[in-house]
Amino acid sequence: MSLGGSAEAVSASELSEKELAEIGLRFEVDGEIGTITLDRPGKRNAQTFATWSALARIGESLPSQVRVVVVKGEGPSFSAGIDLRMFTPEGVPGQGSFASVASLEEGDFEKRIADAQRGFLWLRRPDIVSIAAVQGHAIGAGFQLALACDLRVVADDVRFCMKEPALGLVPDLTGTKPLVDLVGVPRAIELCLTARTVGADEAVRLGLAELAVPVAELGQAVQDLAAALLATDRGAATATKRLLQAAPGRTLTEQAAAERAEQVVRIRTLFASG
Ligand code: ACO
């Protein structure tokens, strides 16, 4: 998928382009658009702890001009979820296995999960809009990575599946809240506990995706959406996203107050003289 222009490969934090490649990631910045590519297509972009800490470091060192972050996967699938070697005694070289983390002290164990979650949480920052471009399978951690983004544009061959409960686990990469926010508790229970697959039409109908397009048009559709988002003033976009994100947790009166507070700042910024 090309986002047009001359994308420049950049290093995230201390991670070099080569280190990112070894983890199976690419990160490119083209003007105000940053693109994260899961780039292990031969393994269907399976994710590891290294993937998640690299994602966190990309977020921490995001160039300030970036306003839209696109998350996509190379090859036929967005992501087949966690690297299944985690379930084996050998695990993922240098990263351990579920058996090795199972013996960690409780605090260390939870910290390990919190570190992984940091790779997902920054995608909801109010000063950026994140878009997942999802084709093929998005299973488990792959589904959760798509859910971590503000918006999802899917190809008509998309296959979402929350497989964790079927493997004896819970979805713990920050996916449960956005899933419930999008589809409601009953549907979320049904999807998670049956681990059934959701295709493109149903994904749009349930609100899991904003838009479904033929697979060949996915890149262009994301580029068009990014361009439309970037046409809005950054300050207004950030303040509006902040308001919208907080709305479900507020009363109407509280939200009205929050609107006033944000608007005072907007109008002063735009019109106050001197
Ligand atoms: N971890 C590690 N390797 C994987 C994974 C994975 N999650 N998924 C696929 N691969 C590897 C396969 O082992 C295979 O490797 P090989 O060519 O060296 O044998 C290669 O990727 C291609 O996989 P295929 O199964 O041949 O690809 P296909 O396109 O036919 O199927 C699919 C794709 C449906 C995604 C299938 O690979 C699959 O079911 N993968 C496992 C999904 C899963 O259970 N993920 C865990 C979810 S739970 C969680 O994320 C916490």
Boltz pocket constraint, residues with backbone or C-beta under 6 A from the ligand:
constraints:
  - pocket:
      binder: B
      contacts: [[A, 41], [A, 42], [A, 43], [A, 44], [A, 46], [A, 47], [A, 76], [A, 77], [A, 79], [A, 80], [A, 81], [A, 82], [A, 83], [A, 84], [A, 85], [A, 137], [A, 139], [A, 140], [A, 141], [A, 142], [A, 163], [A, 164], [A, 167], [A, 169]]
      max_distance: 6.0
